[in-house]
Amino acid sequence: MFYSPDFCAENVLLNEEESHHIMRVLRMNVGDVCEIMDGKGNVYTAKITKIMKRNCAFFIQNVEFFPKKEHSFHLAISPTKSIDRIEFMLEKCVELGIDKISFLITEHSERKQINLERLQKIVIAATKQSKQKYIPIIEDMILFKKFIEKNSFENNNVNAKNTQYFLAHIDKETQSLKSIIEPKKNILMLIGAEGDFSKDEIIVAKNKKFEMVSLGESRLRTETAGLYANFVYKWINE
């Protein structure tokens, strides 16, 4: 599976990076057939018609469109000090079919910057490997309170009634995510840094109609919590 966001009947040239993989790595030739996805639901079956210095040209034999599912999973998470752990989580969340990931700057955040370009490359590679049909949206770092204001129940006029708003919180009295998550709902899940969200942040989230949820009896690392929440969403919708 190859990825080219601009590939279509009017533009049958594969981008330079993917063309390099076809020509130099896989050693494919004119007449070979492959699949190309545009990350927007279209998957093209195409035959190589011309190999140039930097690009390959194709003849489209077939195109299939895969409608996007009607519900989505949006993970907003405070990245860990070790970016390797977040990159691993990101890759696995894409394989599980995540729709959107935002990175939060919270009071207890260990990291205030990310390499968005690198993370987007990881997302594209994982999308191709797992044969997902849509490229997940990746949002850069944003302050917790700004994110809450932007994505609150009050500002989600279209999908608010079909969305569940959760904040993972270390508290024995909170309900488990598995007990209250509903199938075919949009899910917005907030996960804090290793030190959890601050008391003020929890108050802000509660005031914006976020429900506090537990991710089980074990105390999970940040990236494990993100994966667990994504898995529960996938499990309840299968």
C-alpha positions as CSV (number, residue, x, y, z in Angstrom):
1,M,0.0,0.0,0.0
2,F,1.3,3.4,-1.0
3,Y,0.2,6.9,0.1
4,S,-0.2,10.0,-2.0
5,P,-2.7,12.6,-0.9
6,D,-3.1,14.2,-4.3
7,F,-3.4,11.0,-6.3
8,C,-6.5,10.9,-8.6
9,A,-7.6,10.5,-12.2
10,E,-6.3,14.0,-13.0
11,N,-3.0,13.4,-11.3
12,V,-1.6,9.9,-11.8
13,L,1.9,10.8,-10.7
14,L,3.0,9.3,-7.4
15,N,4.9,11.6,-5.1
16,E,8.7,11.5,-5.0
17,E,9.1,9.7,-1.7
18,E,6.8,6.9,-2.5
19,S,8.1,6.7,-6.1
20,H,11.6,6.2,-4.6
21,H,10.3,3.3,-2.5
22,I,8.8,1.7,-5.6
23,M,11.8,2.2,-7.8
24,R,14.8,1.9,-5.5
25,V,13.6,-0.4,-2.7
26,L,11.0,-2.7,-4.2
27,R,12.5,-2.6,-7.7
28,M,9.1,-2.6,-9.3
29,N,8.8,-2.1,-13.1
30,V,6.4,-0.9,-15.8
31,G,3.4,-3.1,-15.8
32,D,3.5,-3.9,-12.1
33,V,0.2,-3.3,-10.2
34,C,-0.1,-1.8,-6.7
35,E,-2.6,-0.1,-4.4
36,I,-2.4,3.6,-3.6
37,M,-4.5,5.4,-1.0
38,D,-5.1,9.1,-0.6
39,G,-5.9,9.0,3.1
40,K,-9.4,10.3,2.4
41,G,-11.1,7.0,1.8
42,N,-10.1,6.3,-1.8
43,V,-8.0,3.2,-2.6
44,Y,-6.7,3.0,-6.2
45,T,-5.6,-0.2,-8.0
46,A,-3.1,1.2,-10.5
47,K,-0.6,-0.1,-13.0
48,I,2.8,1.5,-13.5
49,T,3.0,3.0,-17.0
50,K,6.2,5.1,-16.8
51,I,9.2,5.3,-14.5
52,M,11.0,8.6,-14.5
53,K,13.9,10.0,-12.5
54,R,11.9,11.2,-9.6
55,N,8.3,9.9,-10.2
56,C,6.2,7.0,-11.4
57,A,3.1,7.4,-13.6
58,F,0.2,5.1,-13.4
59,F,-2.9,3.9,-15.2
60,I,-5.8,3.6,-12.7
61,Q,-7.6,0.3,-13.2
62,N,-10.0,0.6,-10.3
63,V,-10.9,2.9,-7.5
64,E,-12.9,2.0,-4.3
65,F,-14.2,4.5,-1.8
66,F,-14.6,3.5,1.8
67,P,-17.0,5.7,3.8
68,K,-15.8,7.0,7.1
69,K,-17.4,5.6,10.2
70,E,-20.1,7.7,11.7
71,H,-18.4,7.9,15.1
72,S,-14.8,8.8,16.1
73,F,-12.2,8.5,18.9
74,H,-10.3,11.7,19.8
75,L,-7.4,11.3,22.2
76,A,-6.0,14.4,23.9
77,I,-2.9,13.4,25.9
78,S,0.1,15.0,27.6
79,P,3.2,13.6,26.0
80,T,5.8,11.9,28.2
81,K,9.4,13.0,28.7
82,S,10.5,10.0,26.6
83,I,9.2,10.7,23.1
84,D,9.9,7.1,22.1
85,R,7.0,6.0,24.3
86,I,4.6,8.4,22.7
87,E,5.7,7.4,19.2
88,F,5.1,3.8,20.1
89,M,1.6,4.7,21.4
90,L,0.9,6.8,18.4
91,E,1.8,3.9,16.0
92,K,-0.4,1.4,17.8
93,C,-3.3,3.8,18.1
94,V,-3.3,4.3,14.4
95,E,-3.3,0.5,13.9
96,L,-6.4,0.5,16.2
97,G,-8.1,3.1,14.0
98,I,-7.8,6.3,16.0
99,D,-9.3,9.4,14.3
100,K,-7.6,12.3,16.0
101,I,-4.8,12.9,18.5
102,S,-4.1,16.2,20.3
103,F,-1.1,16.9,22.6
104,L,-1.8,18.8,25.8
105,I,0.4,21.1,27.9
106,T,-0.8,20.6,31.4
107,E,0.4,21.8,34.8
108,H,2.3,18.5,35.3
109,S,3.5,18.1,31.7
110,E,7.0,16.7,31.3
111,R,7.3,17.8,27.7
112,K,6.3,21.2,26.2
113,Q,7.3,20.5,22.5
114,I,7.0,17.8,19.9
115,N,8.3,17.2,16.4
116,L,5.0,17.3,14.6
117,E,6.5,16.5,11.2
118,R,8.2,13.3,12.6
119,L,4.9,12.2,14.3
120,Q,3.0,12.7,11.1
121,K,5.5,10.5,9.2
122,I,4.9,7.8,11.9
123,V,1.2,8.1,11.4
124,I,1.4,7.8,7.6
125,A,3.6,4.7,7.9
126,A,1.3,3.1,10.5
127,T,-1.8,3.9,8.3
128,K,-0.2,2.2,5.3
129,Q,1.0,-0.8,7.3
130,S,-2.4,-1.4,8.9
131,K,-4.3,-0.6,5.6
132,Q,-6.5,2.1,7.3
133,K,-8.3,4.2,4.7
134,Y,-8.0,7.6,6.5
135,I,-5.0,9.4,7.8
136,P,-5.7,10.4,11.4
137,I,-5.5,14.1,12.3
138,I,-2.5,15.1,14.5
139,E,-2.7,18.4,16.4
140,D,0.3,20.2,17.8
141,M,0.8,21.1,21.5
142,I,-1.9,23.2,23.1
143,L,-2.5,24.5,26.6
144,F,-5.0,22.4,28.5
145,K,-7.5,25.2,29.2
146,K,-7.4,26.4,25.5
147,F,-8.1,22.8,24.4
148,I,-11.0,22.5,26.8
149,E,-12.6,25.8,25.6
150,K,-12.2,24.8,22.0
151,N,-13.6,21.3,22.4
152,S,-16.2,21.6,25.2
153,F,-19.8,20.5,25.0
154,E,-20.9,24.1,24.6
155,N,-18.7,24.6,21.5
156,N,-19.6,21.3,19.8
157,N,-23.0,22.3,18.5
158,V,-23.3,19.6,15.8
159,N,-22.1,16.5,17.6
160,A,-22.4,17.3,21.3
161,K,-25.4,15.0,21.9
162,N,-23.6,12.1,20.3
163,T,-20.3,12.7,22.1
164,Q,-19.0,11.4,25.4
165,Y,-16.5,13.6,27.2
166,F,-14.1,11.7,29.5
167,L,-11.1,12.6,31.7
168,A,-9.0,9.7,33.0
169,H,-8.5,10.3,36.7
170,I,-6.7,8.4,39.4
171,D,-9.5,8.1,42.0
172,K,-10.9,4.9,43.4
173,E,-14.5,6.4,43.4
174,T,-14.6,7.1,39.7
175,Q,-16.6,4.8,37.4
176,S,-14.6,2.6,35.0
177,L,-14.5,3.6,31.3
178,K,-15.8,0.1,30.3
179,S,-18.9,0.6,32.4
180,I,-20.1,3.9,30.9
181,I,-18.7,4.1,27.4
182,E,-21.4,3.7,24.8
183,P,-21.1,2.2,21.3
184,K,-21.4,4.3,18.2
185,K,-20.6,7.5,20.1
186,N,-17.9,10.0,19.4
187,I,-15.4,9.8,22.3
188,L,-13.1,12.6,23.5
189,M,-10.7,11.2,26.0
190,L,-8.3,13.4,28.1
191,I,-5.2,11.8,29.6
192,G,-2.7,13.7,31.7
193,A,1.0,13.4,32.5
194,E,2.5,10.9,34.9
195,G,1.5,13.2,37.8
196,D,-2.2,13.2,36.6
197,F,-4.2,16.4,36.1
198,S,-4.0,19.1,38.7
199,K,-7.0,19.8,41.0
200,D,-7.7,23.1,39.1
201,E,-7.6,21.2,35.7
202,I,-10.1,18.6,37.0
203,I,-12.4,21.4,38.2
204,V,-12.2,23.1,34.8
205,A,-13.0,19.8,33.0
206,K,-15.9,19.0,35.3
207,N,-17.4,22.4,34.7
208,K,-17.3,21.7,31.0
209,K,-19.2,18.5,31.4
210,F,-16.3,16.0,31.2
211,E,-16.9,12.8,33.1
212,M,-14.2,11.4,35.4
213,V,-13.3,7.8,34.5
214,S,-11.0,5.1,35.8
215,L,-8.9,3.0,33.4
216,G,-8.8,0.0,35.8
217,E,-7.2,-0.9,39.1
218,S,-3.6,-0.7,37.9
219,R,-1.8,2.6,37.7
220,L,-1.0,2.9,34.0
221,R,1.8,4.9,32.3
222,T,0.5,7.7,30.2
223,E,1.1,6.0,26.9
224,T,-0.4,2.7,28.2
225,A,-3.5,4.7,29.3
226,G,-3.9,6.1,25.8
227,L,-3.7,2.7,24.2
228,Y,-6.1,1.2,26.7
229,A,-8.7,3.9,26.1
230,N,-8.4,3.4,22.4
231,F,-8.7,-0.3,22.7
232,V,-11.9,-0.1,24.8
233,Y,-13.4,2.2,22.2
234,K,-12.5,-0.3,19.4
235,W,-13.7,-3.3,21.4
236,I,-17.2,-1.8,22.2
237,N,-17.7,-0.9,18.6
238,E,-16.9,-4.3,17.1
